Amino acid sequence: MSDVEVTVIVNDESVEPKLKTVHGLSLLIEAYGRVILFDLGPSSEALQHNAYLLNVDLSLVDALVISHLHSDHVGGAPYLGWVAPSTTSYLPYATGCNFAQYIKRNGLNPVEVLDWTQIYPGIHISKSIHGPPWEQSLIVETPSGNILFTGCCHPGLGTFVSEVERKVGKIRAVIGGLHLSRAPISIVEKTAIYLLGKKILSVPLHCSGRELLEYLSKANPSLIIKAGAGSQITL
């Protein structure tokens, strides 16, 4: 397969001053000839503004994957529905009728993910794990190991990694929110040691916190990629 290309459209911090920095996450993932949008950020305004400046054409999106239902991950639905109507939108387990109707009202096609689902060859959505809330992850297979995409990782990174490795094999990289920005330093260090021990390349975004980034950067710079809105990452 060709490389996996990731563009960070929405994030709490940015590498480009003209981009909007907002509390939220949206990633564009290109793999196996498919274009997947992972989460929508908190608003259509942020998603549209940043996509335009990054020259990202969201009309080419093949599928939307929503990690979980918090507002900082789902607010851009109206814009995506406008530029890419009828896009299949994979929602986590137990989202309820109201959210599915919200997605449908905005011109998208909601599909609730009840268990592990392969949406394209080499591309999977995990079963939802309760944090709370219910949260699912996206996994892209590569010859050197799987890439795990997380929204906020509310159930815990170790829980997701264990489930993914049980089902589809070794993880070599994790990209997205890790829910450590307000965690005690002992939990941050425990997570960092876990990642280092498993030699997982990390791209901490959104709610991951600066402490994790600093710890990993000092301990093993080869296992960390610093990124923000506007970053383009090739794996």
Secondary structure by P-SEA (a helix, b strand, c coil): ccbbbbbbccccccccccccccccbbbbbbcccbbbbccccccaaaaaaaaaaaccccccccbbbbcccccccccaaaaaaaaccccbbbbcccccaaaaaaaaaacbbbbbbcccccccccbbbccccccccbbbbbbbbcccbbbbbbccccccaaaaaaaaaaccccccccccccccccccaaaaaaaaaaaaaabbbbbccccccaaaaaaaaaacccccccccccccccc
